Amino acid sequence: MVESRATVPPIKVLLQIYRLSILLAIAWLVRSHQDRLRVQGDWPVTVAEVKVFLKEAHRLRVDPGPRAGLEVLDVSGARIGYAVRTMPESREITGYSGPTDVLAVFNAADEGVGIAIRHSYDTPSHVEDVRMDFLFMKKWNGRPWAEIAKITDLGEAGIYGVSGATRTSDAVAKSITHRLAVAEGRAGVERRLTLTWRDGVLAGFVALGCLFAFWKAKAFQRWRWVYSVATIAGLGLWMGDLIAQSLLVGWMESRVPWEATPGLVLFVVAAFLVPWFTGQPVYCQFICPHGNLQRWTMKVLPARWKRPLAEDGKWIGRTVPAMLLLLVLGVSFLQLDFDLAGIEPFDAYLLTGAGLATIGVALAGLAVSLWYPMAYCKYGCPTGWLLEFVRKRTGRDRFSDRDWIGLGLLGVAVALYLLPLEWFLG
């Protein structure tokens, strides 16, 4: 019996709600698990960490006072310094994709002798850029505790961001100043909406992408090539604000920094909700710099050189994003030391801080697109898979293989979440 038209819309709506609910449930599990680890699991400061800055350090003694740090003692028991970590007090201060735990060490005169990045939920390649910038890392040396606690303007204090990792380095600096300010009895983190030129540019890219997607006037569409080049040069190479698994996981594990980067938050929300409401994959088809660069790459070779991908190849290719998403869940839940930026090409646009893995993925994807148009977008992009997963389908809709994969990913997330906490902490 043919299904009546009246039953089709409710089924489509239920499937749309189901798909978005799958992603929201996974995001909640990741966030809840990280909160549990932060409360019950910890990375205690060790004497070896402090000894890097105070060679005579022999023992650490907990200070129960307002500073809530660690007194550093030498072998005779004399106090030779003080150590404090920024977590959990500065947990709300996030960089590009998450907060960073920083160790700050002071001598007996309360003057800074060094800082060290202990652990970070931010993008690993950005964190490494900050860690290796010795000029930034040594800016705290010789500064008294009280002076650092009063810093409200990093520029005025002569502390400047690290090129290619500005947001991460700013977050590290603000974590230190905030942690010391809290110890001095000052106010906590002020969540105040801050708008910058970057937010306006990102909003502009979203607005223009939607216009090109929905306004089909030929006089307007003829300028699409200019917009395409602008996304590659501006959004990609200049700003480096692309949607990637490293960014999404960082936000899930910590929080969405809506007040610090409202433009980027709008950018990501629009990428998911516009296709969910309208069925138009605006980000993948119009905004993504790597997608646009692939479209230009396709034009290098003549059409007769193009090769259709065999059905077996398509089936194998469709499993790649799902396997990468399984890897993402494993890295997040199991706290694996693995840089998720390396599984996608998007960090390659940050030329000054790109790792070899992400550069390799970017170049390989572009090379393959010479013969197999848009191959990476169709068969290799885990972020694109998520955006396609929630996209509203035109015409009739049904429970497909992609929906089964989504349910499987949720099942894996639930299983990892229910594992005993001791298993994660080793």
N, C-alpha and C positions, 0 to 999 in steps of 0.2 A: 504494500500500500504506500502511495506517495505521501510523503510528509507534507502537511499543510504549511502554507507560507506563514501562517500566524505563529507557528511554533519556532520558526527559524530565528527571529530576533532575540527571544529569551535565551536560546542556546548560545548564540554568538556573544551575548552580554555575559553569560556565565563563564564562557571560555576566556573572555578578556579579563574578567575579575580573577579567575583561577590563575592565569599566567602572571598577572601583576602580584597576586598574593604569594605565589611561589617565591618570587624574588624578594619580596618584603619579609617573608618568613626566614629565608636564608640570611638576609641582612640582620634581622633581629637575633638569630642564633649566634652569628659571628660577634655582634656587639655584646650580647649577654655573656658569651664565653670570655671575651676579653675583660669585661668588668669583673667577672669571677676571678680571673687570674690576677688582676690588679689588687683585689681585696685579699685573697687567700695566698696567692703566690707572689714572690718578691725576689729581687736581686740585691741581697745585702751588700753593702760596701765592705770591701776586704782591706786588710793592711797592705797587701801588694799593690792595690790601686793607689793608695795614699803615698806609698813609699816612692813612687815615681817622682813625686814633688817634694817630699820630705824624707830624705834618705835615712834619718835616724828614727823614723817611725817604727815602733815595736808593738804597740797595742792601741786599740780603739776603745774608748769608753763612751757609752751613751750619755748624752746630755739631756736630762728630762726638762730642762728649762724652756723658755720661750723660743729659743733658737731651734730646739729639737734636732740637733745635729750630733756630731761625734767629736769628742776631744781626742786629739792625737797625742799619745804618750811615748816617750823614749824608753829605753831599757831600764832606766832608774825610776820610772814612774812620773817623771816631770812632764808637764804639759808643754809641748813644742808647737802645737798648731791646732787647727780646727777644720773639720770637713763636713760638708753638707751636700745633699743631693736635691735636685729640683722636684722630683716626683715624691709623693703624689700632689703636692701643693700646686704645682704648675701644670697639672694635667690638662687644664682647659686651654692652655696656650698651644695652638697647633701651627705647624708650618704648612707645607704644600699639601700633605695628606695625613698628618698626625703629630702628636706631641713627642718630645725628646727628653730623656732622663739624663741630666748633666751633673757631674761631680765637680764641685768647686772646693779648692783647698786653700787654706790661709795659714800664715805662720803665727808665731806667738804674739806678734804685734797686730794681729788682725789684718794683715796685708795679703792680698791675693798672690799666690805662688803658682797657680795653674788651674786649668779646667780640663775635663775629659768627658767625651760623649760615651755614656755607659750603655745605653739602649735607646732605640728610637722606633717609633711607629711611622716615621716619615719615609719617603722614598729613599732606599738605601744608597743609590748613586749620588743623590743630593747630600745626604748625610756624610758620605765619604769625601765629597768636595769640601765641605765645611771642616771636617776633621783634618784634612791635609793642608788647609790654609793656615799656616803657622802665624801669619800676621794677625789674623782674626783671633786665633786661639790664645795668643799671648797678650792681647789687648787688656786683659784683666790683671795681669801681673803688676804688682806694686800698688794697686788701687786698694784703699782701705775698705773694709766691709761697709761702714756707714755711708761712704761715698757711692758705692755701687747700689746700695739700697735706695738711694735718693734719685737715681737716674730715671728720668721719664722720657727723655728725647735722646735716642741713641746717636743721632748725628751730632748733636751738641756735645756729647761725651766723646766724640771721635771714634765711635764704633760703627763701622760700615759693613753692609752685607757682602756676602761672597758672590762673585760673578757666577751666574749659572745656577745658583742655589740661594737666591736672595731671601725667599720666604722661609726656607729652612734655617738659614743663619740668623735671621731676625727673630725667629721663634726661640732659637737657642739663647740668644742674648736676652730676650724678654723673660725667658724662663728663669734665668739667673737673677736678674734684677727683681723680678716678682717674688721669687723664693726668699730673697734676703729682706725684701720689704715686708713680707708676711711675718718673718721672724722679728722684725722691729715693731710689729703691731699695726702696720698700715693696712689699708683696705685690700680686699681680694681682687680677682680679675674683674675688670669692668668690661662687660659685653656691650660695646657701643658700635652701632652700625657705621662703618667707614667706607665711603665711596671714593674710588680713585679713577684715573683715566682708563686703567685696565678694565674695570667693571663696565664702563661705557662702551669700550671697544668690543668686549665680549657680547654685550647686549646688542650692539649693532650687527655683529656677525649673525647672531640668532635671528634678528628681525629680517635681515636681507635674505638669509637662507629660507625663511618661511615665505617671503615674497616670491622668490624664484620657484619655490615648490608649488605655490597655490595661484600665483598670478601669471597666466599663460600668454599675456599680450606679447606679440612678436617684437614690438619696439622695445620692450623691457628685456625679454629673453636674450636679445642679441648681445647684451652686456654680461651674460653669465660667464663668459671666458675671463673677463676682468675680475669678477668675484672669485673665480676658481684660483687664479694666480694670487689674488690677495690672501686667500686662506692659506696657501702654501707659504708665501713670503711673510705675511703678517702674523696670522694665528699660529703657524707652525714654527718657522725659523726665528721670528722676532720675539714672540711672546712665549711659545712653548706650552700653551694651555690646551692640551688635548685630553680627551676622556680616555682613561686607561685603567686596567685592573689595579695597578699600584695605587692610583688615586682613589678608586672606589673602595678598595679594601681598607686603605688608611682611614677613610671617613667612617666606614662601618666599625672599625676597631676602636676608634676614639669618638669623634663626633663630627657633625657637618659644621664647618666654620662659616656660618651664614653672615656673621657680623664682620669678619675680617676679609672675606672674599665673596661678597654677594653676587658679583658678576659671574664668577665661576660656578657658584651654586645654581644660579638661574640657568646657566649654560647646560649643566648636567641634567637638571630637572626637565628642561625643555626637550632635551635629546630623548628622554624616556616617555614623557607624557604626550608630546605632539603626535608621535606615531601611534600611541595607545588610543588617543581620542580620534585621530583622523585617518590612520592607516598610511600616512605619508612618511617614509623614512628620511626626514629632513636632514638629520645629522650625517648619516652615511652617504646619502646621495648628493648633498649640496655643500655641507660644511667641512667635513673631515679633510684635513690637508693631505693625509696619505691616500685617501680615496681619490681626491682630485689629481694628485701627482700620478697615480696609476692611470687615470684617464688620459693624461698627457703622454705617458709612456706608451700606451696602446697605439698611439699615432706614429710612433717611430718606424715600425715595420709595416709594409703594405698588407692589406687585408688578406691577400692570397696566402700569406705565410702563417696566418692564424691557424690554430689547431683546436678542434673541439675536444673537450675532456671526455674520455670514455666513461661509461656508466659506472664501472667498477671504481675508477678514479674519483668520480663524484661521491660515491658512497664512502670511500675511505676519507676523502677530504672533509665530508660533513662531520666525521667523528673527531677531527682534530680540535675544533673549538671546545667540544665537550670534554675531551681529555685535558685540555689546558685549564678549563674551569675546575676540574677535579684537582689538578695541581694547585690551583689558587686556594681551594678549600683546605687542602692538606697543609700548605704553607701557613695559612692563618691559624687553623685550629691546633696544629702541632708545633707552632712557633719555630718553624724551620728557618735556618739561616740561608735564605734564598731571595734574590732580588727579582721581584715580579716584573719590574720594568724590562727585564731581559727577554720576556716571552712575547713581547709586542714591539712594533717598530716606532712607537710614538715618541719615546725619549730620545731617539736618534736625531730629532729636530732640535734638541738642545745641544748644539754642536760643541759647546765648551765642556759639557759634562756627560756626554753620551758614553755608555759602556759598549764594549765590543759586541756583546750579545745582541743588544737592541739594534746596533748598526748592521749586524749580519742579517737579522730578520728583515730589516727595512730594505736592504739591497737585494736580498734573495726574493722578496715579494715583488719588487719592481722588475727584477730580471724575468721572473716567471710571467709577469703580466705582458711582456713583449709578445709571447705566443699564446697565452691563455688569459684573455682580458678579465681584469678584476679578480684574478684567482685568489689573492690573499683575502679580499673582502668576502668572497663567497665561501672559501674553504679553510681559512686560517685564523680569522679574527675572533677571539672570544668576546671582546666587548661588542663587536657587531652582532654576534650571536644573541647576546642578551637584548640588544635593541630590537632585533628581528623577532625574538621570542615574544615580546610584549606587544608587537605591532598588530593593530586591528586588521583583520583579513577582509578583503572585498569579496562579495558574493557569499556563497555558503561556506560554512566553517565546520571543522570536525576535530576530534581529538587525534592529533597526529604523532609521528615519531618524535618530533621536537617536544611535544608535551610530555611524553614518556620520559625523555631525557631530563626535562626540568624536574619531574617528580623524582627521578633517580638522584639528581643533585641534592634535592631537599632531603632525601633519605640518607645520603652520605653525611650531610651536615648534621642531621639529628643524631646519627650514630657517633660522630666525632664529639658532639656536644655532650652526649651521655657517658662517654668514657670517664673513668675515675680521674679526678683532678691530679692525683699523685702520679698518674701515668704521664701527664703533660710536664709535671715539674721534675721528672726524673727521680 
